[in-house]
Amino acid sequence: MDAGITREQVWIQHIPQQQNQDFAIACYETNDPEQSFKVLATSDKPWAVKFREHLKNAHGLDIAQSPMQINELVVNWKE
């Protein structure tokens, strides 16, 4: 893929204390997260346009207008 993403995983986090307040948690494997999201936010290829439209329609997130902020890794434990 042009964005360098090699794996995508998405979970739905159900919040029992708040009705209809579920969250989508997405994990993307890539060697360069900032470059990957830059490609996702700016590419005019059909898959990227469709990805942006999905984020906007499903989550109200417009990465073309406000770039994704990369999360800070605080725990990376492995046995």
mmCIF file of the N, C-alpha and C atoms, coordinates in Angstrom:
data_MODEL
# 
_entry.id   MODEL 
# 
loop_
_atom_site.group_PDB 
_atom_site.id 
_atom_site.type_symbol 
_atom_site.label_atom_id 
_atom_site.label_alt_id 
_atom_site.label_comp_id 
_atom_site.label_asym_id 
_atom_site.label_entity_id 
_atom_site.label_seq_id 
_atom_site.pdbx_PDB_ins_code 
_atom_site.Cartn_x 
_atom_site.Cartn_y 
_atom_site.Cartn_z 
_atom_site.occupancy 
_atom_site.B_iso_or_equiv 
_atom_site.pdbx_formal_charge 
_atom_site.auth_seq_id 
_atom_site.auth_comp_id 
_atom_site.auth_asym_id 
_atom_site.auth_atom_id 
_atom_site.pdbx_PDB_model_num 
ATOM 1   N N  . MET A 1 1  ? 0.841   -1.175  0.000  1.00 0.00 ? 1  MET A N  1 
ATOM 2   C CA . MET A 1 1  ? 0.000   0.000   0.000  1.00 0.00 ? 1  MET A CA 1 
ATOM 3   C C  . MET A 1 1  ? 0.886   1.238   0.000  1.00 0.00 ? 1  MET A C  1 
ATOM 4   N N  . ASP A 1 2  ? 0.463   2.269   -0.665 1.00 0.00 ? 2  ASP A N  1 
ATOM 5   C CA . ASP A 1 2  ? 1.240   3.505   -0.772 1.00 0.00 ? 2  ASP A CA 1 
ATOM 6   C C  . ASP A 1 2  ? 1.545   4.142   0.569  1.00 0.00 ? 2  ASP A C  1 
ATOM 7   N N  . ALA A 1 3  ? 0.673   3.954   1.540  1.00 0.00 ? 3  ALA A N  1 
ATOM 8   C CA . ALA A 1 3  ? 0.853   4.578   2.847  1.00 0.00 ? 3  ALA A CA 1 
ATOM 9   C C  . ALA A 1 3  ? 1.807   3.794   3.733  1.00 0.00 ? 3  ALA A C  1 
ATOM 10  N N  . GLY A 1 4  ? 2.257   2.636   3.309  1.00 0.00 ? 4  GLY A N  1 
ATOM 11  C CA . GLY A 1 4  ? 3.199   1.853   4.092  1.00 0.00 ? 4  GLY A CA 1 
ATOM 12  C C  . GLY A 1 4  ? 2.572   1.087   5.238  1.00 0.00 ? 4  GLY A C  1 
ATOM 13  N N  . ILE A 1 5  ? 1.263   0.967   5.246  1.00 0.00 ? 5  ILE A N  1 
ATOM 14  C CA . ILE A 1 5  ? 0.577   0.240   6.312  1.00 0.00 ? 5  ILE A CA 1 
ATOM 15  C C  . ILE A 1 5  ? 0.570   -1.243  5.957  1.00 0.00 ? 5  ILE A C  1 
ATOM 16  N N  . THR A 1 6  ? 1.040   -2.074  6.884  1.00 0.00 ? 6  THR A N  1 
ATOM 17  C CA . THR A 1 6  ? 1.120   -3.508  6.620  1.00 0.00 ? 6  THR A CA 1 
ATOM 18  C C  . THR A 1 6  ? 0.040   -4.307  7.344  1.00 0.00 ? 6  THR A C  1 
ATOM 19  N N  . ARG A 1 7  ? -0.610  -3.678  8.317  1.00 0.00 ? 7  ARG A N  1 
ATOM 20  C CA . ARG A 1 7  ? -1.679  -4.372  9.049  1.00 0.00 ? 7  ARG A CA 1 
ATOM 21  C C  . ARG A 1 7  ? -2.616  -3.338  9.664  1.00 0.00 ? 7  ARG A C  1 
ATOM 22  N N  . GLU A 1 8  ? -3.899  -3.680  9.657  1.00 0.00 ? 8  GLU A N  1 
ATOM 23  C CA . GLU A 1 8  ? -4.908  -2.834  10.309 1.00 0.00 ? 8  GLU A CA 1 
ATOM 24  C C  . GLU A 1 8  ? -5.776  -3.722  11.185 1.00 0.00 ? 8  GLU A C  1 
ATOM 25  N N  . GLN A 1 9  ? -6.009  -3.276  12.414 1.00 0.00 ? 9  GLN A N  1 
ATOM 26  C CA . GLN A 1 9  ? -6.914  -3.968  13.325 1.00 0.00 ? 9  GLN A CA 1 
ATOM 27  C C  . GLN A 1 9  ? -7.846  -2.917  13.908 1.00 0.00 ? 9  GLN A C  1 
ATOM 28  N N  . VAL A 1 10 ? -9.138  -3.275  14.049 1.00 0.00 ? 10 VAL A N  1 
ATOM 29  C CA . VAL A 1 10 ? -10.115 -2.355  14.622 1.00 0.00 ? 10 VAL A CA 1 
ATOM 30  C C  . VAL A 1 10 ? -10.962 -3.112  15.632 1.00 0.00 ? 10 VAL A C  1 
ATOM 31  N N  . TRP A 1 11 ? -11.109 -2.524  16.804 1.00 0.00 ? 11 TRP A N  1 
ATOM 32  C CA . TRP A 1 11 ? -11.954 -3.086  17.852 1.00 0.00 ? 11 TRP A CA 1 
ATOM 33  C C  . TRP A 1 11 ? -13.058 -2.082  18.153 1.00 0.00 ? 11 TRP A C  1 
ATOM 34  N N  . ILE A 1 12 ? -14.190 -2.588  18.653 1.00 0.00 ? 12 ILE A N  1 
ATOM 35  C CA . ILE A 1 12 ? -15.243 -1.727  19.178 1.00 0.00 ? 12 ILE A CA 1 
ATOM 36  C C  . ILE A 1 12 ? -15.200 -1.841  20.698 1.00 0.00 ? 12 ILE A C  1 
ATOM 37  N N  . GLN A 1 13 ? -15.013 -0.713  21.350 1.00 0.00 ? 13 GLN A N  1 
ATOM 38  C CA . GLN A 1 13 ? -14.997 -0.657  22.808 1.00 0.00 ? 13 GLN A CA 1 
ATOM 39  C C  . GLN A 1 13 ? -16.387 -0.242  23.267 1.00 0.00 ? 13 GLN A C  1 
ATOM 40  N N  . HIS A 1 14 ? -17.102 -1.179  23.890 1.00 0.00 ? 14 HIS A N  1 
ATOM 41  C CA . HIS A 1 14 ? -18.431 -0.897  24.413 1.00 0.00 ? 14 HIS A CA 1 
ATOM 42  C C  . HIS A 1 14 ? -18.301 -0.267  25.793 1.00 0.00 ? 14 HIS A C  1 
ATOM 43  N N  . ILE A 1 15 ? -18.989 0.816   25.997 1.00 0.00 ? 15 ILE A N  1 
ATOM 44  C CA . ILE A 1 15 ? -18.962 1.531   27.267 1.00 0.00 ? 15 ILE A CA 1 
ATOM 45  C C  . ILE A 1 15 ? -20.311 1.321   27.944 1.00 0.00 ? 15 ILE A C  1 
ATOM 46  N N  . PRO A 1 16 ? -20.416 0.355   28.866 1.00 0.00 ? 16 PRO A N  1 
ATOM 47  C CA . PRO A 1 16 ? -21.719 0.015   29.445 1.00 0.00 ? 16 PRO A CA 1 
ATOM 48  C C  . PRO A 1 16 ? -22.337 1.146   30.266 1.00 0.00 ? 16 PRO A C  1 
ATOM 49  N N  . GLN A 1 17 ? -21.526 2.034   30.820 1.00 0.00 ? 17 GLN A N  1 
ATOM 50  C CA . GLN A 1 17 ? -22.062 3.110   31.646 1.00 0.00 ? 17 GLN A CA 1 
ATOM 51  C C  . GLN A 1 17 ? -22.734 4.207   30.811 1.00 0.00 ? 17 GLN A C  1 
ATOM 52  N N  . GLN A 1 18 ? -22.443 4.255   29.526 1.00 0.00 ? 18 GLN A N  1 
ATOM 53  C CA . GLN A 1 18 ? -22.996 5.308   28.668 1.00 0.00 ? 18 GLN A CA 1 
ATOM 54  C C  . GLN A 1 18 ? -23.608 4.671   27.426 1.00 0.00 ? 18 GLN A C  1 
ATOM 55  N N  . GLN A 1 19 ? -24.927 4.738   27.318 1.00 0.00 ? 19 GLN A N  1 
ATOM 56  C CA . GLN A 1 19 ? -25.602 4.136   26.176 1.00 0.00 ? 19 GLN A CA 1 
ATOM 57  C C  . GLN A 1 19 ? -25.171 4.830   24.883 1.00 0.00 ? 19 GLN A C  1 
ATOM 58  N N  . ASN A 1 20 ? -24.993 4.028   23.855 1.00 0.00 ? 20 ASN A N  1 
ATOM 59  C CA . ASN A 1 20 ? -24.656 4.524   22.514 1.00 0.00 ? 20 ASN A CA 1 
ATOM 60  C C  . ASN A 1 20 ? -23.357 5.325   22.481 1.00 0.00 ? 20 ASN A C  1 
ATOM 61  N N  . GLN A 1 21 ? -22.423 5.015   23.363 1.00 0.00 ? 21 GLN A N  1 
ATOM 62  C CA . GLN A 1 21 ? -21.146 5.716   23.381 1.00 0.00 ? 21 GLN A CA 1 
ATOM 63  C C  . GLN A 1 21 ? -19.995 4.750   23.131 1.00 0.00 ? 21 GLN A C  1 
ATOM 64  N N  . ASP A 1 22 ? -20.168 3.871   22.159 1.00 0.00 ? 22 ASP A N  1 
ATOM 65  C CA . ASP A 1 22 ? -19.102 2.938   21.812 1.00 0.00 ? 22 ASP A CA 1 
ATOM 66  C C  . ASP A 1 22 ? -17.998 3.675   21.062 1.00 0.00 ? 22 ASP A C  1 
ATOM 67  N N  . PHE A 1 23 ? -16.778 3.149   21.150 1.00 0.00 ? 23 PHE A N  1 
ATOM 68  C CA . PHE A 1 23 ? -15.630 3.741   20.490 1.00 0.00 ? 23 PHE A CA 1 
ATOM 69  C C  . PHE A 1 23 ? -14.986 2.716   19.566 1.00 0.00 ? 23 PHE A C  1 
ATOM 70  N N  . ALA A 1 24 ? -14.523 3.176   18.424 1.00 0.00 ? 24 ALA A N  1 
ATOM 71  C CA . ALA A 1 24 ? -13.721 2.340   17.541 1.00 0.00 ? 24 ALA A CA 1 
ATOM 72  C C  . ALA A 1 24 ? -12.258 2.582   17.897 1.00 0.00 ? 24 ALA A C  1 
ATOM 73  N N  . ILE A 1 25 ? -11.532 1.508   18.115 1.00 0.00 ? 25 ILE A N  1 
ATOM 74  C CA . ILE A 1 25 ? -10.106 1.591   18.425 1.00 0.00 ? 25 ILE A CA 1 
ATOM 75  C C  . ILE A 1 25 ? -9.366  0.935   17.266 1.00 0.00 ? 25 ILE A C  1 
ATOM 76  N N  . ALA A 1 26 ? -8.547  1.705   16.583 1.00 0.00 ? 26 ALA A N  1 
ATOM 77  C CA . ALA A 1 26 ? -7.851  1.212   15.398 1.00 0.00 ? 26 ALA A CA 1 
ATOM 78  C C  . ALA A 1 26 ? -6.348  1.162   15.646 1.00 0.00 ? 26 ALA A C  1 
ATOM 79  N N  . CYS A 1 27 ? -5.724  0.134   15.113 1.00 0.00 ? 27 CYS A N  1 
ATOM 80  C CA . CYS A 1 27 ? -4.281  -0.039  15.219 1.00 0.00 ? 27 CYS A CA 1 
ATOM 81  C C  . CYS A 1 27 ? -3.726  -0.292  13.817 1.00 0.00 ? 27 CYS A C  1 
ATOM 82  N N  . TYR A 1 28 ? -2.754  0.507   13.420 1.00 0.00 ? 28 TYR A N  1 
ATOM 83  C CA . TYR A 1 28 ? -2.123  0.356   12.111 1.00 0.00 ? 28 TYR A CA 1 
ATOM 84  C C  . TYR A 1 28 ? -0.651  0.048   12.307 1.00 0.00 ? 28 TYR A C  1 
ATOM 85  N N  . GLU A 1 29 ? -0.157  -0.978  11.628 1.00 0.00 ? 29 GLU A N  1 
ATOM 86  C CA . GLU A 1 29 ? 1.278   -1.277  11.668 1.00 0.00 ? 29 GLU A CA 1 
ATOM 87  C C  . GLU A 1 29 ? 1.940   -0.591  10.479 1.00 0.00 ? 29 GLU A C  1 
ATOM 88  N N  . THR A 1 30 ? 2.958   0.204   10.780 1.00 0.00 ? 30 THR A N  1 
ATOM 89  C CA . THR A 1 30 ? 3.706   0.927   9.769  1.00 0.00 ? 30 THR A CA 1 
ATOM 90  C C  . THR A 1 30 ? 5.069   1.309   10.349 1.00 0.00 ? 30 THR A C  1 
ATOM 91  N N  . ASN A 1 31 ? 6.051   1.439   9.495  1.00 0.00 ? 31 ASN A N  1 
ATOM 92  C CA . ASN A 1 31 ? 7.382   1.861   9.950  1.00 0.00 ? 31 ASN A CA 1 
ATOM 93  C C  . ASN A 1 31 ? 7.461   3.363   10.164 1.00 0.00 ? 31 ASN A C  1 
ATOM 94  N N  . ASP A 1 32 ? 6.546   4.120   9.538  1.00 0.00 ? 32 ASP A N  1 
ATOM 95  C CA . ASP A 1 32 ? 6.590   5.582   9.620  1.00 0.00 ? 32 ASP A CA 1 
ATOM 96  C C  . ASP A 1 32 ? 5.171   6.125   9.749  1.00 0.00 ? 32 ASP A C  1 
ATOM 97  N N  . PRO A 1 33 ? 4.614   6.159   10.970 1.00 0.00 ? 33 PRO A N  1 
ATOM 98  C CA . PRO A 1 33 ? 3.228   6.577   11.165 1.00 0.00 ? 33 PRO A CA 1 
ATOM 99  C C  . PRO A 1 33 ? 2.917   7.974   10.618 1.00 0.00 ? 33 PRO A C  1 
ATOM 100 N N  . GLU A 1 34 ? 3.801   8.917   10.820 1.00 0.00 ? 34 GLU A N  1 
ATOM 101 C CA . GLU A 1 34 ? 3.532   10.275  10.335 1.00 0.00 ? 34 GLU A CA 1 
ATOM 102 C C  . GLU A 1 34 ? 3.406   10.305  8.822  1.00 0.00 ? 34 GLU A C  1 
ATOM 103 N N  . GLN A 1 35 ? 4.292   9.605   8.114  1.00 0.00 ? 35 GLN A N  1 
ATOM 104 C CA . GLN A 1 35 ? 4.226   9.559   6.650  1.00 0.00 ? 35 GLN A CA 1 
ATOM 105 C C  . GLN A 1 35 ? 2.974   8.821   6.193  1.00 0.00 ? 35 GLN A C  1 
ATOM 106 N N  . SER A 1 36 ? 2.629   7.735   6.879  1.00 0.00 ? 36 SER A N  1 
ATOM 107 C CA . SER A 1 36 ? 1.435   6.969   6.502  1.00 0.00 ? 36 SER A CA 1 
ATOM 108 C C  . SER A 1 36 ? 0.180   7.828   6.588  1.00 0.00 ? 36 SER A C  1 
ATOM 109 N N  . PHE A 1 37 ? 0.021   8.565   7.682  1.00 0.00 ? 37 PHE A N  1 
ATOM 110 C CA . PHE A 1 37 ? -1.166  9.400   7.827  1.00 0.00 ? 37 PHE A CA 1 
ATOM 111 C C  . PHE A 1 37 ? -1.136  10.598  6.889  1.00 0.00 ? 37 PHE A C  1 
ATOM 112 N N  . LYS A 1 38 ? 0.054   11.077  6.539  1.00 0.00 ? 38 LYS A N  1 
ATOM 113 C CA . LYS A 1 38 ? 0.153   12.153  5.548  1.00 0.00 ? 38 LYS A CA 1 
ATOM 114 C C  . LYS A 1 38 ? -0.373  11.659  4.198  1.00 0.00 ? 38 LYS A C  1 
ATOM 115 N N  . VAL A 1 39 ? 0.018   10.443  3.808  1.00 0.00 ? 39 VAL A N  1 
ATOM 116 C CA . VAL A 1 39 ? -0.475  9.863   2.553  1.00 0.00 ? 39 VAL A CA 1 
ATOM 117 C C  . VAL A 1 39 ? -1.985  9.667   2.622  1.00 0.00 ? 39 VAL A C  1 
ATOM 118 N N  . LEU A 1 40 ? -2.477  9.115   3.733  1.00 0.00 ? 40 LEU A N  1 
ATOM 119 C CA . LEU A 1 40 ? -3.915  8.899   3.885  1.00 0.00 ? 40 LEU A CA 1 
ATOM 120 C C  . LEU A 1 40 ? -4.698  10.213  3.802  1.00 0.00 ? 40 LEU A C  1 
ATOM 121 N N  . ALA A 1 41 ? -4.126  11.284  4.321  1.00 0.00 ? 41 ALA A N  1 
ATOM 122 C CA . ALA A 1 41 ? -4.814  12.573  4.360  1.00 0.00 ? 41 ALA A CA 1 
ATOM 123 C C  . ALA A 1 41 ? -4.772  13.324  3.035  1.00 0.00 ? 41 ALA A C  1 
ATOM 124 N N  . THR A 1 42 ? -3.801  13.013  2.165  1.00 0.00 ? 42 THR A N  1 
ATOM 125 C CA . THR A 1 42 ? -3.606  13.847  0.972  1.00 0.00 ? 42 THR A CA 1 
ATOM 126 C C  . THR A 1 42 ? -3.732  13.122  -0.365 1.00 0.00 ? 42 THR A C  1 
ATOM 127 N N  . SER A 1 43 ? -3.659  11.812  -0.374 1.00 0.00 ? 43 SER A N  1 
ATOM 128 C CA . SER A 1 43 ? -3.673  11.077  -1.637 1.00 0.00 ? 43 SER A CA 1 
ATOM 129 C C  . SER A 1 43 ? -5.011  11.232  -2.356 1.00 0.00 ? 43 SER A C  1 
ATOM 130 N N  . ASP A 1 44 ? -4.944  11.315  -3.700 1.00 0.00 ? 44 ASP A N  1 
ATOM 131 C CA . ASP A 1 44 ? -6.175  11.380  -4.484 1.00 0.00 ? 44 ASP A CA 1 
ATOM 132 C C  . ASP A 1 44 ? -6.544  10.018  -5.081 1.00 0.00 ? 44 ASP A C  1 
ATOM 133 N N  . LYS A 1 45 ? -5.828  8.984   -4.655 1.00 0.00 ? 45 LYS A N  1 
ATOM 134 C CA . LYS A 1 45 ? -6.154  7.634   -5.131 1.00 0.00 ? 45 LYS A CA 1 
ATOM 135 C C  . LYS A 1 45 ? -7.483  7.190   -4.531 1.00 0.00 ? 45 LYS A C  1 
ATOM 136 N N  . PRO A 1 46 ? -8.263  6.409   -5.282 1.00 0.00 ? 46 PRO A N  1 
ATOM 137 C CA . PRO A 1 46 ? -9.610  6.032   -4.830 1.00 0.00 ? 46 PRO A CA 1 
ATOM 138 C C  . PRO A 1 46 ? -9.660  5.391   -3.452 1.00 0.00 ? 46 PRO A C  1 
ATOM 139 N N  . TRP A 1 47 ? -8.701  4.530   -3.107 1.00 0.00 ? 47 TRP A N  1 
ATOM 140 C CA . TRP A 1 47 ? -8.737  3.873   -1.795 1.00 0.00 ? 47 TRP A CA 1 
ATOM 141 C C  . TRP A 1 47 ? -8.559  4.880   -0.673 1.00 0.00 ? 47 TRP A C  1 
ATOM 142 N N  . ALA A 1 48 ? -7.717  5.907   -0.896 1.00 0.00 ? 48 ALA A N  1 
ATOM 143 C CA . ALA A 1 48 ? -7.476  6.915   0.137  1.00 0.00 ? 48 ALA A CA 1 
ATOM 144 C C  . ALA A 1 48 ? -8.691  7.831   0.290  1.00 0.00 ? 48 ALA A C  1 
ATOM 145 N N  . VAL A 1 49 ? -9.294  8.198   -0.826 1.00 0.00 ? 49 VAL A N  1 
ATOM 146 C CA . VAL A 1 49 ? -10.506 9.025   -0.788 1.00 0.00 ? 49 VAL A CA 1 
ATOM 147 C C  . VAL A 1 49 ? -11.605 8.282   -0.036 1.00 0.00 ? 49 VAL A C  1 
ATOM 148 N N  . LYS A 1 50 ? -11.765 6.987   -0.348 1.00 0.00 ? 50 LYS A N  1 
ATOM 149 C CA . LYS A 1 50 ? -12.780 6.172   0.328  1.00 0.00 ? 50 LYS A CA 1 
ATOM 150 C C  . LYS A 1 50 ? -12.490 6.062   1.826  1.00 0.00 ? 50 LYS A C  1 
ATOM 151 N N  . PHE A 1 51 ? -11.221 5.901   2.190  1.00 0.00 ? 51 PHE A N  1 
ATOM 152 C CA . PHE A 1 51 ? -10.830 5.824   3.599  1.00 0.00 ? 51 PHE A CA 1 
ATOM 153 C C  . PHE A 1 51 ? -11.200 7.115   4.324  1.00 0.00 ? 51 PHE A C  1 
ATOM 154 N N  . ARG A 1 52 ? -10.872 8.272   3.725  1.00 0.00 ? 52 ARG A N  1 
ATOM 155 C CA . ARG A 1 52 ? -11.201 9.564   4.354  1.00 0.00 ? 52 ARG A CA 1 
ATOM 156 C C  . ARG A 1 52 ? -12.704 9.748   4.480  1.00 0.00 ? 52 ARG A C  1 
ATOM 157 N N  . GLU A 1 53 ? -13.446 9.364   3.447  1.00 0.00 ? 53 GLU A N  1 
ATOM 158 C CA . GLU A 1 53 ? -14.903 9.484   3.503  1.00 0.00 ? 53 GLU A CA 1 
ATOM 159 C C  . GLU A 1 53 ? -15.475 8.615   4.620  1.00 0.00 ? 53 GLU A C  1 
ATOM 160 N N  . HIS A 1 54 ? -14.934 7.407   4.781  1.00 0.00 ? 54 HIS A N  1 
ATOM 161 C CA . HIS A 1 54 ? -15.402 6.526   5.849  1.00 0.00 ? 54 HIS A CA 1 
ATOM 162 C C  . HIS A 1 54 ? -15.130 7.143   7.227  1.00 0.00 ? 54 HIS A C  1 
ATOM 163 N N  . LEU A 1 55 ? -13.917 7.650   7.430  1.00 0.00 ? 55 LEU A N  1 
ATOM 164 C CA . LEU A 1 55 ? -13.600 8.271   8.724  1.00 0.00 ? 55 LEU A CA 1 
ATOM 165 C C  . LEU A 1 55 ? -14.528 9.444   9.016  1.00 0.00 ? 55 LEU A C  1 
ATOM 166 N N  . LYS A 1 56 ? -14.813 10.232  7.989  1.00 0.00 ? 56 LYS A N  1 
ATOM 167 C CA . LYS A 1 56 ? -15.672 11.405  8.190  1.00 0.00 ? 56 LYS A CA 1 
ATOM 168 C C  . LYS A 1 56 ? -17.115 10.991  8.469  1.00 0.00 ? 56 LYS A C  1 
ATOM 169 N N  . ASN A 1 57 ? -17.633 10.036  7.687  1.00 0.00 ? 57 ASN A N  1 
ATOM 170 C CA . ASN A 1 57 ? -19.028 9.616   7.851  1.00 0.00 ? 57 ASN A CA 1 
ATOM 171 C C  . ASN A 1 57 ? -19.253 8.800   9.118  1.00 0.00 ? 57 ASN A C  1 
ATOM 172 N N  . ALA A 1 58 ? -18.344 7.891   9.420  1.00 0.00 ? 58 ALA A N  1 
ATOM 173 C CA . ALA A 1 58 ? -18.536 6.992   10.557 1.00 0.00 ? 58 ALA A CA 1 
ATOM 174 C C  . ALA A 1 58 ? -18.124 7.614   11.890 1.00 0.00 ? 58 ALA A C  1 
ATOM 175 N N  . HIS A 1 59 ? -17.107 8.467   11.865 1.00 0.00 ? 59 HIS A N  1 
ATOM 176 C CA . HIS A 1 59 ? -16.533 8.951   13.123 1.00 0.00 ? 59 HIS A CA 1 
ATOM 177 C C  . HIS A 1 59 ? -16.486 10.478  13.235 1.00 0.00 ? 59 HIS A C  1 
ATOM 178 N N  . GLY A 1 60 ? -16.891 11.181  12.170 1.00 0.00 ? 60 GLY A N  1 
ATOM 179 C CA . GLY A 1 60 ? -16.844 12.641  12.202 1.00 0.00 ? 60 GLY A CA 1 
ATOM 180 C C  . GLY A 1 60 ? -15.433 13.195  12.178 1.00 0.00 ? 60 GLY A C  1 
ATOM 181 N N  . LEU A 1 61 ? -14.490 12.408  11.679 1.00 0.00 ? 61 LEU A N  1 
ATOM 182 C CA . LEU A 1 61 ? -13.073 12.768  11.679 1.00 0.00 ? 61 LEU A CA 1 
ATOM 183 C C  . LEU A 1 61 ? -12.642 13.117  10.257 1.00 0.00 ? 61 LEU A C  1 
ATOM 184 N N  . ASP A 1 62 ? -12.201 14.352  10.052 1.00 0.00 ? 62 ASP A N  1 
ATOM 185 C CA . ASP A 1 62 ? -11.766 14.797  8.724  1.00 0.00 ? 62 ASP A CA 1 
ATOM 186 C C  . ASP A 1 62 ? -10.253 14.997  8.749  1.00 0.00 ? 62 ASP A C  1 
ATOM 187 N N  . ILE A 1 63 ? -9.512  13.945  8.384  1.00 0.00 ? 63 ILE A N  1 
ATOM 188 C CA . ILE A 1 63 ? -8.044  14.024  8.463  1.00 0.00 ? 63 ILE A CA 1 
ATOM 189 C C  . ILE A 1 63 ? -7.448  14.896  7.372  1.00 0.00 ? 63 ILE A C  1 
ATOM 190 N N  . ALA A 1 64 ? -8.229  15.249  6.352  1.00 0.00 ? 64 ALA A N  1 
ATOM 191 C CA . ALA A 1 64 ? -7.723  16.146  5.323  1.00 0.00 ? 64 ALA A CA 1 
ATOM 192 C C  . ALA A 1 64 ? -7.672  17.585  5.849  1.00 0.00 ? 64 ALA A C  1 
ATOM 193 N N  . GLN A 1 65 ? -8.541  17.934  6.797  1.00 0.00 ? 65 GLN A N  1 
ATOM 194 C CA . GLN A 1 65 ? -8.595  19.286  7.342  1.00 0.00 ? 65 GLN A CA 1 
ATOM 195 C C  . GLN A 1 65 ? -7.786  19.446  8.622  1.00 0.00 ? 65 GLN A C  1 
ATOM 196 N N  . SER A 1 66 ? -7.812  18.430  9.454  1.00 0.00 ? 66 SER A N  1 
ATOM 197 C CA . SER A 1 66 ? -7.044  18.487  10.698 1.00 0.00 ? 66 SER A CA 1 
ATOM 198 C C  . SER A 1 66 ? -6.248  17.194  10.813 1.00 0.00 ? 66 SER A C  1 
ATOM 199 N N  . PRO A 1 67 ? -4.948  17.269  10.581 1.00 0.00 ? 67 PRO A N  1 
ATOM 200 C CA . PRO A 1 67 ? -4.115  16.061  10.558 1.00 0.00 ? 67 PRO A CA 1 
ATOM 201 C C  . PRO A 1 67 ? -4.211  15.240  11.836 1.00 0.00 ? 67 PRO A C  1 
ATOM 202 N N  . MET A 1 68 ? -4.054  13.929  11.669 1.00 0.00 ? 68 MET A N  1 
ATOM 203 C CA . MET A 1 68 ? -4.075  13.018  12.816 1.00 0.00 ? 68 MET A CA 1 
ATOM 204 C C  . MET A 1 68 ? -2.874  13.304  13.713 1.00 0.00 ? 68 MET A C  1 
ATOM 205 N N  . GLN A 1 69 ? -3.122  13.339  14.996 1.00 0.00 ? 69 GLN A N  1 
ATOM 206 C CA . GLN A 1 69 ? -2.029  13.448  15.952 1.00 0.00 ? 69 GLN A CA 1 
ATOM 207 C C  . GLN A 1 69 ? -1.637  12.024  16.334 1.00 0.00 ? 69 GLN A C  1 
ATOM 208 N N  . ILE A 1 70 ? -0.377  11.712  16.218 1.00 0.00 ? 70 ILE A N  1 
ATOM 209 C CA . ILE A 1 70 ? 0.113   10.378  16.531 1.00 0.00 ? 70 ILE A CA 1 
ATOM 210 C C  . ILE A 1 70 ? 0.086   10.185  18.050 1.00 0.00 ? 70 ILE A C  1 
ATOM 211 N N  . ASN A 1 71 ? -0.491  9.069   18.478 1.00 0.00 ? 71 ASN A N  1 
ATOM 212 C CA . ASN A 1 71 ? -0.557  8.767   19.903 1.00 0.00 ? 71 ASN A CA 1 
ATOM 213 C C  . ASN A 1 71 ? 0.834   8.483   20.459 1.00 0.00 ? 71 ASN A C  1 
ATOM 214 N N  . GLU A 1 72 ? 0.999   8.781   21.728 1.00 0.00 ? 72 GLU A N  1 
ATOM 215 C CA . GLU A 1 72 ? 2.262   8.530   22.418 1.00 0.00 ? 72 GLU A CA 1 
ATOM 216 C C  . GLU A 1 72 ? 2.216   7.128   23.028 1.00 0.00 ? 72 GLU A C  1 
ATOM 217 N N  . LEU A 1 73 ? 3.185   6.310   22.686 1.00 0.00 ? 73 LEU A N  1 
ATOM 218 C CA . LEU A 1 73 ? 3.295   4.967   23.256 1.00 0.00 ? 73 LEU A CA 1 
ATOM 219 C C  . LEU A 1 73 ? 3.794   5.074   24.693 1.00 0.00 ? 73 LEU A C  1 
ATOM 220 N N  . VAL A 1 74 ? 3.027   4.545   25.639 1.00 0.00 ? 74 VAL A N  1 
ATOM 221 C CA . VAL A 1 74 ? 3.441   4.648   27.033 1.00 0.00 ? 74 VAL A CA 1 
ATOM 222 C C  . VAL A 1 74 ? 3.763   3.284   27.653 1.00 0.00 ? 74 VAL A C  1 
ATOM 223 N N  . VAL A 1 75 ? 3.276   2.192   27.062 1.00 0.00 ? 75 VAL A N  1 
ATOM 224 C CA . VAL A 1 75 ? 3.616   0.853   27.517 1.00 0.00 ? 75 VAL A CA 1 
ATOM 225 C C  . VAL A 1 75 ? 3.793   -0.025  26.284 1.00 0.00 ? 75 VAL A C  1 
ATOM 226 N N  . ASN A 1 76 ? 4.873   -0.794  26.270 1.00 0.00 ? 76 ASN A N  1 
ATOM 227 C CA . ASN A 1 76 ? 5.129   -1.718  25.172 1.00 0.00 ? 76 ASN A CA 1 
ATOM 228 C C  . ASN A 1 76 ? 5.736   -2.988  25.767 1.00 0.00 ? 76 ASN A C  1 
ATOM 229 N N  . TRP A 1 77 ? 4.940   -3.713  26.526 1.00 0.00 ? 77 TRP A N  1 
ATOM 230 C CA . TRP A 1 77 ? 5.426   -4.892  27.248 1.00 0.00 ? 77 TRP A CA 1 
ATOM 231 C C  . TRP A 1 77 ? 5.285   -6.127  26.379 1.00 0.00 ? 77 TRP A C  1 
ATOM 232 N N  . LYS A 1 78 ? 6.270   -7.002  26.417 1.00 0.00 ? 78 LYS A N  1 
ATOM 233 C CA . LYS A 1 78 ? 6.228   -8.270  25.709 1.00 0.00 ? 78 LYS A CA 1 
ATOM 234 C C  . LYS A 1 78 ? 7.062   -9.261  26.511 1.00 0.00 ? 78 LYS A C  1 
ATOM 235 N N  . GLU A 1 79 ? 6.514   -10.485 26.683 1.00 0.00 ? 79 GLU A N  1 
ATOM 236 C CA . GLU A 1 79 ? 7.241   -11.507 27.429 1.00 0.00 ? 79 GLU A CA 1 
ATOM 237 C C  . GLU A 1 79 ? 8.203   -12.242 26.527 1.00 0.00 ? 79 GLU A C  1 
# 
